[in-house]
Amino acid sequence: MPLPAKKTASRIPDALSQQDVLSSAKSLAIASHQLILAAKDAQRLPNDTTAQHSLSASVKGVAEAATSLMTSVQRSSAEAERGERELEARRQQLIALMKSNIRPVNSSAEEVVGAAREVLTSTADLVFANDQGALIDAGNSAYNSVEKLLALSLGAARLSSEDNVQKGIKDASIGIGRAMVDVLEVAKLNRGDDKTMPKLDNASAKVTTATQQLVDALRKLPNAQNVTLDDKGDLDKLAEEELLKCANIIKEAARALEAAKPERKTPKIPGVLDRIDIDTAIVDAAQAIANATGVLVQHAYSAQKERLEKRRQPGQRYRNDPTWANGLISASHGVADSVQSLVKAANKAATGMADEEELVATARAVAASTAHLVSASRAKADPNSPAVKNLSDAAKAVANATSSLVAAATKAGNLADEAAAEEEVANLSFGGAASKAKELESHIKILKLEKELEKERMRMLNMRKTKK
């Protein structure tokens, strides 16, 4: 893989766009290699028409692959900028909304609190979004949830005949809108910068404070003295429990992978890498990912447990933060789901039905979900805690195990391609006309596949654009 392509991909915050650039770079490398081989054949056989046609086709292939790479880089850069543009658009939209005459919607205090919970959920999504698609979705949800909250708050305020109660509810709801404007601004910052997360934490804390002020104001309404945001109880404790559940799910996944290792039924040929070797390597790599992820979740669990114990110590100031707690709970669910998907993909490999694309996609999903969990765990934990320090090492172990699985999956794909190519060659008639016809058929197939790939890329981008 060319180093410039890797550097370019590393500057793109979206994992899917990174993969698009790297895949295009890989296609260019393959096309260049094919061109070199075709050029050698053309030089060796100057009078062979097939060799000359093959050279021309290879030159065209390199040009198309280079164009595809440039398009991918431009598209990925535009996609990264689009996230920032979309957040700014939602921010401006929210500012305009608060200046407009909002139409009240008849509601109860409980309905307003329900809308406030939606605001907190969308805030957590904004804080912990780990790709452009998720960031844009979170921005849209943030605007929609605040818009709903403002309308419901104005409606609920009319339940009181006291002007000061009505004003308190209206002011508190507008305060939430202003706090969300700040979150949308900070959410545009680079997530790779260590200074970004503390800024996001401070901004989201303002949303939490403003939301609690709204609840306090709502309690002055008739029959609303008992409304509360904490419908799930102690969210910090719930986060701890969800992390423990996640750890147990991953333990079961690792055990399942151990039991799924393929058995060799024929003698191993020394020095020859066969299907069983590769399938075993895939299952081993998947198990390594599960084990590394399990260690990471245990460290996240320990960090959360330490935080809860500190909170119980006399004299300790504690600020409830549902945004962060919901982010941690969501992250634990994401890790558990992605590991289970990985197990399913690896089990296929154990039965000789490895799917390279599925394996790579599920492995990268685990890496993305663990990155989300690490980010959420660090946000509130003591930076000097041993558990937090171990999180970075555990995250690196997950990344290394993911790379191993991707390499094994690639070998599986290459082995399948080689077997298919050998079978194709064995069935070919090497007569001149038949050979040329078969080569033309292959070129047509390549062009069709490239066209389908481009259509699928455009479909994915259009899907993202419509998520508003």
C-alpha positions in Angstrom: 0.0 0.0 0.0 1.5 3.4 -1.0 2.5 5.4 2.1 0.9 8.7 0.9 -2.5 6.8 0.6 -2.1 5.6 4.2 -1.3 9.2 5.4 -4.2 10.6 3.5 -6.6 8.0 5.0 -5.3 8.6 8.5 -6.4 12.3 8.2 -10.0 11.3 7.4 -12.1 11.0 10.5 -14.7 8.6 9.0 -13.7 4.9 9.0 -15.8 4.1 6.0 -14.2 6.9 4.0 -10.8 5.7 5.1 -11.5 2.3 3.8 -12.7 3.7 0.5 -9.4 5.5 0.0 -7.3 2.5 1.0 -9.3 0.2 -1.2 -8.9 2.5 -4.2 -5.1 2.7 -3.5 -5.0 -1.1 -3.3 -6.8 -1.3 -6.7 -4.2 1.1 -8.2 -1.4 -1.0 -6.8 -2.9 -4.2 -8.3 -3.5 -2.5 -11.7 0.1 -1.2 -11.7 1.4 -4.7 -11.0 -0.7 -6.0 -13.9 0.7 -3.3 -16.2 4.3 -4.4 -15.4 3.5 -8.0 -16.2 1.7 -7.0 -19.4 4.6 -4.8 -20.4 7.0 -7.6 -20.0 4.9 -10.0 -22.1 4.5 -7.3 -24.8 8.3 -6.8 -24.9 8.9 -10.5 -25.0 6.3 -11.1 -27.7 6.2 -8.0 -29.9 4.3 -9.7 -32.6 1.6 -11.3 -30.4 -1.6 -9.4 -30.8 -3.1 -10.8 -27.6 -0.1 -9.5 -25.6 -0.3 -6.1 -27.2 -4.1 -5.9 -26.5 -3.4 -7.0 -22.9 -0.9 -4.2 -22.5 -3.4 -1.6 -23.8 -6.0 -2.9 -21.5 -3.6 -2.7 -18.5 -2.7 0.9 -19.4 -6.4 1.8 -19.4 -6.8 -0.1 -16.1 -4.1 1.9 -14.4 -5.6 5.2 -15.7 -9.1 4.2 -14.4 -7.7 3.0 -11.0 -5.8 6.3 -10.6 -8.9 8.3 -11.5 -10.9 6.2 -9.0 -8.3 6.9 -6.2 -8.4 10.6 -6.9 -12.2 10.5 -6.8 -12.2 8.6 -3.5 -9.8 11.1 -1.9 -11.9 14.1 -3.1 -15.2 12.4 -2.1 -13.8 11.5 1.4 -12.5 15.0 1.9 -15.9 16.4 0.9 -17.6 13.9 3.2 -15.4 15.0 6.2 -16.3 18.6 5.5 -19.9 17.8 5.1 -20.1 16.7 8.8 -18.9 20.1 9.9 -21.3 21.9 7.4 -24.3 19.8 8.6 -23.6 20.6 12.3 -23.2 24.3 11.5 -26.5 24.2 9.6 -28.3 22.6 12.5 -26.7 25.1 14.9 -27.9 28.1 12.8 -31.3 26.5 12.4 -31.6 26.1 16.2 -30.6 29.8 16.7 -33.2 30.9 14.3 -35.8 28.6 16.0 -35.2 30.2 19.4 -35.7 33.7 17.8 -39.0 32.7 16.2 -42.5 32.5 17.5 -42.6 28.9 18.6 -46.1 27.3 18.4 -47.0 25.8 21.8 -48.2 22.1 21.9 -50.5 21.1 24.7 -48.6 18.8 27.0 -48.1 17.6 30.6 -45.0 18.0 32.8 -44.2 14.2 32.2 -44.3 14.7 28.4 -41.8 17.6 28.7 -39.5 15.5 30.8 -39.7 12.7 28.3 -38.6 15.2 25.6 -35.8 16.3 27.9 -34.5 12.7 28.1 -34.5 12.7 24.3 -32.3 15.8 24.3 -29.9 14.2 26.7 -29.7 11.1 24.5 -29.0 13.1 21.4 -26.3 15.1 23.4 -24.6 11.8 24.3 -24.7 10.7 20.6 -23.1 14.0 19.6 -20.4 13.7 22.2 -19.4 10.1 21.4 -20.1 9.9 17.6 -17.1 8.2 16.0 -17.8 8.7 12.3 -19.3 11.3 10.0 -22.6 9.5 9.5 -23.2 9.1 13.2 -22.2 12.8 13.8 -24.6 14.1 11.2 -27.4 11.8 12.5 -26.7 13.1 16.1 -26.8 16.7 14.9 -30.2 16.1 13.3 -31.5 14.4 16.4 -30.3 17.2 18.6 -32.1 19.8 16.6 -35.3 17.7 16.4 -35.3 16.9 20.1 -34.8 20.5 21.2 -37.5 21.7 18.7 -39.9 19.2 20.3 -38.9 20.2 23.8 -39.4 23.9 23.2 -42.9 23.4 21.8 -44.0 21.1 24.6 -42.5 23.3 27.3 -44.5 26.3 26.1 -47.6 24.2 26.1 -47.0 22.8 29.6 -46.3 26.3 30.9 -49.9 27.3 30.2 -51.0 24.8 32.9 -50.0 27.4 35.5 -51.8 30.7 35.9 -48.7 32.2 37.6 -46.6 34.4 35.3 -43.4 33.6 37.2 -43.9 29.9 36.8 -44.6 30.2 33.1 -41.5 32.4 32.7 -39.4 30.0 34.6 -40.3 27.1 32.3 -39.9 29.1 29.2 -36.5 30.5 30.3 -35.3 27.0 31.3 -36.3 25.5 27.9 -34.5 28.3 26.0 -31.5 27.7 28.2 -31.4 24.1 27.0 -31.5 25.4 23.4 -28.6 27.7 24.0 -26.6 25.0 25.7 -27.2 22.7 22.7 -26.0 25.5 20.3 -22.7 25.3 22.2 -22.5 21.5 22.0 -23.1 21.7 18.2 -20.3 24.2 17.9 -17.8 22.1 19.9 -18.9 18.9 18.2 -17.3 20.2 15.0 -13.8 20.0 16.5 -11.3 17.2 15.6 -12.0 14.1 17.7 -8.4 13.1 17.4 -7.3 16.1 19.5 -6.9 15.4 23.2 -8.3 18.8 24.0 -11.7 18.1 22.3 -13.2 15.7 24.8 -12.9 18.0 27.8 -14.5 20.7 25.8 -17.3 18.3 24.8 -17.7 17.3 28.4 -18.0 20.9 29.6 -20.5 21.7 26.8 -22.7 18.6 27.5 -22.6 19.4 31.2 -24.3 22.7 30.5 -27.1 20.8 28.7 -27.5 18.6 31.8 -27.6 21.5 34.1 -30.1 23.4 32.0 -32.3 20.2 31.7 -32.3 19.8 35.5 -33.3 23.5 35.8 -36.3 22.8 33.5 -37.3 19.9 35.7 -37.2 22.1 38.8 -39.3 24.7 37.0 -41.8 22.0 35.9 -42.3 20.8 39.5 -44.0 24.1 40.3 -46.9 23.1 38.0 -50.0 21.5 39.5 -49.5 17.8 40.3 -46.0 17.8 39.0 -44.0 17.8 42.2 -42.6 14.3 41.6 -41.4 14.5 38.0 -37.8 13.3 37.5 -35.3 12.7 34.8 -34.0 9.5 36.4 -36.6 7.1 35.1 -34.0 4.3 35.0 -32.7 4.9 38.5 -29.0 5.4 39.1 -27.5 5.6 35.6 -23.9 5.3 36.9 -24.8 2.0 38.6 -26.7 0.9 35.5 -23.6 1.7 33.4 -21.5 -0.5 35.7 -24.0 -3.3 35.4 -24.1 -3.0 31.6 -20.3 -3.2 31.4 -20.4 -6.4 33.5 -23.0 -7.9 31.1 -20.9 -6.9 28.2 -17.8 -8.6 29.7 -19.8 -11.8 30.2 -21.1 -11.8 26.6 -17.6 -11.5 25.4 -16.4 -14.3 27.6 -19.1 -16.6 26.0 -18.1 -15.4 22.6 -14.4 -16.3 23.2 -15.5 -19.8 24.4 -17.7 -20.3 21.4 -14.7 -19.4 19.1 -12.5 -21.9 20.9 -15.0 -24.6 20.3 -15.4 -23.6 16.7 -11.8 -24.2 15.6 -11.7 -26.3 12.5 -10.3 -29.9 12.7 -7.9 -31.2 10.1 -9.2 -34.3 8.5 -6.3 -34.8 6.0 -2.6 -34.9 6.7 -0.8 -31.5 6.6 1.6 -31.0 3.7 4.8 -29.5 5.1 5.5 -25.9 3.8 2.1 -25.6 2.1 -0.5 -23.1 3.4 -3.9 -24.7 2.9 -7.5 -23.8 3.6 -7.5 -25.3 7.1 -4.4 -23.2 8.0 -6.1 -20.0 6.9 -9.5 -20.9 8.5 -7.7 -21.7 11.8 -5.8 -18.4 11.6 -9.1 -16.5 11.1 -10.7 -18.2 14.1 -7.6 -17.6 16.2 -7.5 -13.9 15.2 -11.2 -13.5 16.0 -10.6 -15.2 19.4 -7.7 -12.8 20.0 -10.0 -9.8 19.2 -12.6 -11.2 21.6 -10.1 -11.8 24.3 -8.5 -8.3 23.9 -11.9 -6.7 23.8 -12.8 -8.6 27.0 -9.7 -7.2 28.7 -10.6 -3.7 27.6 -14.2 -4.0 28.9 -12.8 -5.3 32.2 -10.6 -2.2 32.5 -13.6 0.0 31.6 -15.7 -1.8 34.3 -12.9 -1.3 36.8 -12.7 2.4 36.0 -16.4 2.8 36.5 -16.3 0.9 39.7 -13.5 3.1 41.0 -15.6 6.1 40.1 -18.6 4.8 42.0 -16.6 4.0 45.1 -15.1 7.5 45.0 -18.5 9.0 44.8 -19.5 7.3 48.1 -16.5 8.7 50.0 -17.4 11.5 52.5 -16.8 15.0 51.3 -16.7 14.0 47.6 -18.7 16.3 45.3 -20.7 14.4 42.8 -22.4 15.7 39.7 -24.9 13.4 38.0 -24.3 13.4 34.3 -26.9 11.4 32.3 -25.2 12.4 29.0 -22.0 10.6 29.9 -23.7 7.6 31.6 -25.9 7.1 28.6 -22.9 7.3 26.3 -21.1 4.6 28.4 -24.2 2.3 28.3 -24.6 2.8 24.6 -20.9 2.1 24.1 -21.1 -1.2 26.1 -24.1 -2.3 24.0 -22.2 -1.5 20.8 -19.2 -3.5 21.9 -21.3 -6.6 22.8 -23.2 -6.4 19.5 -20.1 -6.0 17.3 -18.3 -9.0 19.0 -21.4 -11.2 18.5 -21.4 -10.3 14.8 -17.7 -11.1 14.6 -18.3 -14.5 16.2 -21.0 -15.3 13.5 -18.5 -14.3 10.7 -15.7 -16.4 12.2 -18.0 -19.4 12.7 -18.5 -19.4 8.9 -14.7 -19.5 8.5 -14.6 -22.5 10.8 -16.9 -24.4 8.4 -14.9 -23.4 5.3 -17.2 -20.6 4.3 -15.1 -17.6 5.1 -16.4 -14.3 3.7 -13.5 -11.9 3.5 -15.7 -8.7 3.3 -17.9 -9.8 6.3 -14.9 -10.7 8.4 -13.1 -7.4 7.7 -16.3 -5.3 8.3 -17.2 -7.0 11.6 -13.6 -6.8 12.9 -13.5 -3.1 12.1 -16.9 -2.7 13.8 -15.4 -4.1 16.9 -12.4 -1.7 16.7 -14.8 1.3 16.2 -17.1 0.3 19.1 -14.1 -0.2 21.5 -12.8 3.2 20.5 -16.2 4.6 21.5 -16.0 2.7 24.8 -12.5 4.0 25.6 -13.6 7.6 24.8 -16.6 7.3 27.1 -14.6 5.6 29.9 -11.9 8.2 29.9 -14.3 11.2 29.9 -15.1 11.0 33.6 -12.6 8.6 35.1 -9.5 9.6 37.1 -6.7 10.0 34.4 -4.2 8.6 37.0 -6.2 5.5 37.6 -4.4 2.2 36.7 -7.6 1.0 35.1 -7.7 4.1 32.8 -4.0 3.7 32.0 -4.6 0.1 31.0 -7.4 1.1 28.6 -4.9 2.5 26.1 -2.9 -0.7 26.1 -6.0 -2.8 25.7 -7.2 -0.6 22.8 -3.9 -1.2 21.0 -4.3 -4.9 21.6 -7.7 -4.8 20.0 -6.3 -2.9 17.0 -3.4 -5.4 16.6 -5.8 -8.3 16.8 -8.0 -6.7 14.2 -5.1 -6.2 11.8 -4.2 -9.9 12.2 -7.8 -11.0 11.4 -7.9 -8.6 8.3 -4.6 -10.2 7.1 -6.0 -13.7 7.6 -9.2 -12.8 5.9 -7.3 -11.3 3.0 -5.3 -14.6 2.7 -8.5 -16.5 2.6 -9.9 -14.3 -0.1 -6.6 -14.6 -2.1 -6.6 -18.4 -1.7 -10.2 -18.6 -3.0 -9.3 -16.4 -5.9 -6.3 -18.4 -6.8 -8.3 -21.7 -6.7 -11.0 -20.2 -9.0 -8.3 -18.8 -11.3 -6.6 -22.2 -11.5 -9.8 -23.9 -12.2 -10.6 -21.4 -14.9 -7.2 -21.8 -16.6 -7.6 -25.6 -16.4 -10.9 -25.4 -18.3 -9.6 -23.0 -21.0 -8.9 -24.1 -24.5 -5.7 -22.3 -25.5 -6.6 -21.9 -29.1 -6.1 -18.3 -30.4 -9.8 -17.4 -30.9 -11.0 -19.1 -27.7 -8.3 -17.5 -25.6 -9.1 -14.0 -27.0 -12.8 -14.5 -26.4 -12.2 -15.6 -22.9 -9.9 -12.6 -22.2 -12.5 -10.2 -23.7 -15.1 -11.8 -21.4 -12.8 -11.2 -18.4 -12.4 -7.5 -19.3 -16.1 -7.1 -19.7 -16.7 -8.7 -16.3 -14.1 -6.4 -14.7 -15.7 -3.3 -16.2 -19.1 -4.4 -15.0 -17.8 -5.0 -11.4 -16.1 -1.6 -11.4 -19.3 0.0 -12.5 -21.3 -1.8 -9.8 -18.7 -0.8 -7.2 -19.0 2.9 -8.2 -22.8 2.7 -8.1 -22.7 1.2 -4.6 -20.4 3.9 -3.4 -22.7 6.6 -4.7 -25.7 4.8 -3.2 -24.0 4.8 0.3 -23.1 8.6 0.0 -26.7 9.4 -1.1 -28.1 7.5 1.9 -25.9 9.6 4.2 -27.1 12.8 2.5 -30.7 12.0 2.9 -30.3 11.4 6.7 -31.4 14.9 7.7 
